[in-house]
Amino acid sequence: MRKLVYYVGVSIDGYIAGPGGEWDFYPVSDDMAAWMNTELPEVVPAHVRAMIGLDAPARRFDTVVMGRGTYLPGLDAGMTSPYTPLRHHVVSTTLPDSTDPLVEIVRSEPLELVRRLKKEDGMDIYLCGGGKLAAAVLPEIDELIIKHYPVVAGDGIPAFADGFRPTRFAPTQSRTFSNGATVTWYARA
């Protein structure tokens, strides 16, 4: 069965973005960017892939699930499928249907969507965010890949935005980069 993997950057104080969706305050070093481009090229946004000439096949994921707030910045910039070549499932009750064949707007319960996707054949599923969606599908998250950045945001969008629900995960590996960021993998305990 496919895994649902929440791959996300987080500040020291647990925010994935600032109050207005900002994420540009996270420092990315050359060695960290090279790691991301090599190990998970499919999660490098399409416009960045084009700018740096990254034409690598997907290594881990063939599907991405994201909330409306995560999808809108790319859409507003004219990118209907921000993580090509992945199939996109955008959970939203307010967005119109997509004309992009890679993008499905999902108006149903996100847990039902994830459970259906996990039963399909294919590679793992990339949970891109945001915090409300991550909290809604927490019972189905199999693995976390957390990029811990050495910065305090002070306010913003939490990694999981929906009340107190302790859920145990166990660290399985970690890697540190020259910018002080650490990537840690966690499996459901």
C-alpha positions as CSV (number, residue, x, y, z in Angstrom):
1,M,0.0,0.0,0.0
2,R,1.2,3.5,-0.8
3,K,2.2,5.8,2.1
4,L,1.0,9.3,2.8
5,V,4.1,11.4,3.6
6,Y,3.9,14.9,5.0
7,Y,7.1,16.6,3.7
8,V,7.2,20.1,5.0
9,G,9.5,22.9,6.3
10,V,9.0,24.1,9.8
11,S,10.4,26.9,11.9
12,I,11.8,26.3,15.4
13,D,8.4,27.3,16.8
14,G,6.4,24.9,14.6
15,Y,5.1,27.2,11.7
16,I,5.1,26.1,8.1
17,A,4.5,29.6,6.9
18,G,4.0,33.1,8.1
19,P,0.6,34.7,8.8
20,G,0.2,35.7,5.2
21,G,1.6,32.4,3.8
22,E,5.2,33.6,3.6
23,W,7.9,31.0,3.5
24,D,10.8,33.0,2.0
25,F,12.3,33.5,5.5
26,Y,13.6,29.9,5.5
27,P,17.3,29.8,4.7
28,V,18.2,27.3,1.9
29,S,21.8,26.6,1.3
30,D,23.4,25.2,-1.8
31,D,24.0,21.8,-0.3
32,M,20.4,21.6,0.9
33,A,19.0,22.7,-2.5
34,A,21.3,20.1,-4.2
35,W,19.9,17.4,-1.8
36,M,16.3,18.3,-2.6
37,N,17.0,18.4,-6.3
38,T,18.6,15.0,-6.3
39,E,16.6,13.1,-3.7
40,L,13.0,14.5,-4.2
41,P,13.1,16.4,-7.6
42,E,9.3,16.0,-8.0
43,V,8.6,18.2,-5.0
44,V,10.7,21.1,-6.5
45,P,8.0,23.5,-7.8
46,A,7.6,23.5,-11.6
47,H,8.7,27.1,-12.0
48,V,12.0,26.4,-10.1
49,R,12.6,23.2,-12.1
50,A,12.3,25.3,-15.3
51,M,14.7,28.0,-14.0
52,I,17.4,25.6,-12.9
53,G,16.9,23.1,-15.8
54,L,15.9,20.3,-13.5
55,D,14.5,17.5,-15.7
56,A,14.7,14.5,-13.3
57,P,12.0,11.9,-13.0
58,A,10.0,11.4,-9.9
59,R,11.8,9.3,-7.3
60,R,9.3,8.9,-4.4
61,F,5.9,10.5,-5.2
62,D,3.5,10.4,-8.2
63,T,0.6,12.2,-6.4
64,V,0.3,15.4,-4.4
65,V,-2.5,16.3,-2.0
66,M,-2.8,19.9,-0.9
67,G,-5.2,22.4,0.5
68,R,-6.6,25.5,-1.2
69,G,-4.2,27.9,0.7
70,T,-1.2,25.9,-0.4
71,Y,-2.4,25.7,-4.0
72,L,-3.5,29.3,-4.5
73,P,0.0,31.1,-4.6
74,G,1.0,28.9,-7.6
75,L,-2.4,29.3,-9.3
76,D,-2.3,33.1,-8.8
77,A,1.1,33.0,-10.5
78,G,-0.4,31.1,-13.5
79,M,0.7,27.6,-12.5
80,T,-2.2,25.2,-12.6
81,S,-0.1,22.2,-11.7
82,P,2.8,23.5,-9.5
83,Y,4.4,20.1,-9.0
84,T,4.5,18.6,-12.5
85,P,4.7,15.7,-13.3
86,L,2.6,14.8,-10.2
87,R,-1.2,14.2,-10.2
88,H,-2.7,17.0,-8.0
89,H,-5.6,16.7,-5.6
90,V,-6.6,20.0,-4.2
91,V,-9.0,19.9,-1.3
92,S,-11.3,22.9,-1.5
93,T,-15.0,23.7,-1.4
94,T,-14.6,27.1,-3.0
95,L,-12.2,26.7,-6.0
96,P,-13.8,26.2,-9.4
97,D,-13.1,22.9,-11.2
98,S,-9.7,22.8,-12.8
99,T,-9.1,22.7,-16.6
100,D,-5.7,21.1,-16.1
101,P,-5.8,17.3,-16.6
102,L,-3.3,16.8,-13.8
103,V,-5.4,18.7,-11.2
104,E,-8.6,17.5,-9.5
105,I,-10.4,19.8,-7.1
106,V,-11.7,17.6,-4.3
107,R,-14.8,18.8,-2.5
108,S,-15.3,15.6,-0.3
109,E,-13.9,14.7,3.0
110,P,-10.0,14.6,2.8
111,L,-9.7,11.4,4.8
112,E,-11.9,9.6,2.2
113,L,-9.7,11.0,-0.6
114,V,-6.4,9.8,1.1
115,R,-7.8,6.4,1.9
116,R,-8.8,6.0,-1.7
117,L,-5.5,7.1,-3.0
118,K,-3.6,4.8,-0.7
119,K,-5.4,1.8,-2.2
120,E,-4.3,2.7,-5.7
121,D,-1.2,1.3,-7.3
122,G,1.7,3.7,-7.6
123,M,4.4,5.6,-5.7
124,D,3.9,7.3,-2.3
125,I,1.6,10.3,-1.9
126,Y,3.1,13.8,-1.1
127,L,1.1,15.7,1.5
128,C,2.1,19.3,0.7
129,G,0.1,21.2,3.2
130,G,-1.4,23.2,4.7
131,G,-1.7,22.8,8.4
132,K,-5.5,22.4,8.5
133,L,-5.4,19.6,5.9
134,A,-2.5,17.9,7.7
135,A,-4.5,17.9,10.9
136,A,-7.6,16.5,9.0
137,V,-5.6,13.6,7.6
138,L,-3.3,13.0,10.5
139,P,-4.8,9.5,11.1
140,E,-3.6,8.5,7.7
141,I,-0.1,10.0,7.7
142,D,2.5,7.2,7.6
143,E,5.6,9.2,7.6
144,L,6.9,12.8,8.2
145,I,9.9,14.3,6.5
146,I,10.4,17.5,8.4
147,K,12.8,20.2,7.3
148,H,13.6,22.0,10.6
149,Y,14.9,25.5,9.8
150,P,16.9,27.5,12.4
151,V,14.5,30.4,12.6
152,V,11.7,31.5,14.9
153,A,8.7,32.7,13.0
154,G,6.7,34.1,15.9
155,D,3.3,33.6,14.2
156,G,1.8,31.9,11.2
157,I,0.4,28.7,9.9
158,P,1.1,25.8,12.3
159,A,2.2,22.4,10.9
160,F,-1.0,20.9,12.3
161,A,-3.8,23.4,12.9
162,D,-6.6,21.6,14.7
163,G,-6.6,21.2,18.4
164,F,-4.7,18.9,20.8
165,R,-4.3,15.3,19.4
166,P,-1.0,13.7,20.5
167,T,0.1,11.3,17.8
168,R,3.4,9.4,18.2
169,F,6.1,9.2,15.5
170,A,9.6,7.8,15.9
171,P,12.6,9.4,14.2
172,T,14.3,7.1,11.7
173,Q,17.1,9.2,10.2
174,S,18.4,12.8,10.1
175,R,20.6,14.9,8.0
176,T,22.1,18.4,8.7
177,F,23.0,21.1,6.2
178,S,25.4,24.0,6.1
179,N,22.5,26.5,6.7
180,G,21.8,24.9,10.1
181,A,18.6,23.2,8.8
182,T,18.1,19.6,9.7
183,V,15.9,17.1,7.8
184,T,14.4,14.4,10.0
185,W,12.4,11.4,8.9
186,Y,9.7,10.0,11.3
187,A,7.7,6.9,11.0
188,R,4.4,6.4,12.7
189,A,5.1,4.8,16.1
